[in-house]
Amino acid sequence: MRITQGTFSYLPELTDEEITSQLGYALGQGWALSVEFTDDPHPRNHYWDMWGLPMFDLLDAAGVLHEINACRQAYPDRYIRVCAYDSRRGRQTVALSFLVNRSATAPPRLPAPASRGLGHPRRPGRAVRGAHRAQDQGRDQPGHGRCAVHR
């Protein structure tokens, strides 16, 4: 199973030159860069370990690539990503995130959660957050494809 998280995750692996180009773009936008790694890349795992401190004062992409390569040497079989933080007033969020190293061993496929965060398991035919049930759509009546409310 190929992990597809962050920007460029559906593309082939980025070369160091392509990574340097993306780092240059992020630095040109004034974003602070951070290198993070984990052995559990599940999409709900938001807390990856940081490789050093965020690089708020670094202005050269080669310095960030040096930190990426140091992290690759220390953790060759872990997922490593670069995060670019936009700290402008009103934003203060991750503006760009992409993987720069993947584990050679893919994590096992996890089962789907029993709950959708609504406090009850999902059951067939149950409406989910405003969706209309199939039996309410009157498929065998005139106006097929429209829910009972909008006929």
N, C-alpha and C positions, 0 to 999 in steps of 0.2 A: 504494500500500500504506500503510495507516494504522498507525503504530507504536502498539502497545498495551503499554506498560510502566508499572508502578506502579499505585497506587490511582487510581480514577476514569478509567482510560484508555479504557473502553468508553463513557463518557458524552460528551455534547457538550462543547465547550471550556468551561472554567470562566471565569466573569466575575471581574473584580477583587474584587467583593463576596464571591463564593463563595470565592475564594482567601484573602481576609482572614479569613473565617470559619474556614477550615481552619487557617490560621496561628495564629489565636487559640486554637483547640482544642489545637494542638501546644504552644504556649507555656504554656497552662493545665496541661498534663501535666508541665511542667518539662523539655521536650525542647529541645535546642539545634538551631537551624536553619542550613541551609547552602544556597546557591544554586550550581548546577553547570550547565555547558553543554557541548555536543559537536556535531560535524558527523557523527559515526558512531554512531547510536543502536542498533546491533546488540545483542541481548540479552547476548551474551558480552563486550561492551565494558563492563566494570565501572568503568573509570577515566575519569571525565569530568573536565574542567577545572573548577576551583573559581573562582567569582566572589568574590574576596576571601577572608577567613578565615571559619570557622564563627562564627555569632553566639551565643556562649555567654552573654553578658551582656545581650542584648537582650530586653526584656520587652513590647514593643509591636509588634503586627502591622503597623502602618503603616510602621515602620522597615524591616521585612523586605520589604514590598511596594515600598518605595522602591528597595531593592537589586535586586529582580526587574525593575522598570521600567528601571533603569539598565543592567542586563544585556541587556534586550530592545532598548534603543536601540543598544548597542554591537554586538550580534550578532542582528539581526532575522531572519536566515535560518538560525538554529541551533536545536537542541532545548535547552530550558532546563527544569530540574527543581528542585524543592525537596525536600531531605531533612531529616527530623527525627530526630536522634540521641537515643536513650534511654541515658543514661550511668549509670543506676543500677547498683549493684554486682551482678554476675552477668549483666547484660544487655549493655550496651555495644554496641548494634547500631542499625541503621536501623529505626525503628518506623513511619515513614510516609514515603512518597516519591510524588510526583506531578508530571506534566508541566504547565508553565505556559506554554510556547511551543513550537510545532511549526514545522519548516522548511516553506517553501512547496513545495519540491521533495522528493518522496519518494525515499528511497534505493532503489537497485536491489534486486530480490529476490536473495538469496544462495542458492547451491546448498546442498543438505543435505550435512553432513559425511560423508566416506567411512567414518569410524570413529566408534564410540560411546564412545571412550575406553578400550576394552578391548584395544587393541593389534592388532586385526584388523578387516578390513572386514565389514560385516553382509552375510550371504548369505541368500537365501530358504530357509526351513525350518530356520534355525539358532536354537537356543534362546538366549534373552537373559536372563541373570540369574535363573535359576530358573523361567522360563516353559517350559511343556511344548510340544514340537513338535506340529503338527497331526496328523502321521501316528501319533503315540503315543496319540491320544485315541480311536481306534477308532470312527470315525463310522459305520461300517457294521455295528457289532456292538451287542448289547444293552448298556445302560449308556451310550448315546450322550451326549456332553457332559461326561463325566467322564474324567479322565486315568487311565492304566493303574495308577497307584499307588493311587488311591482307589476302584477298582471293587469 
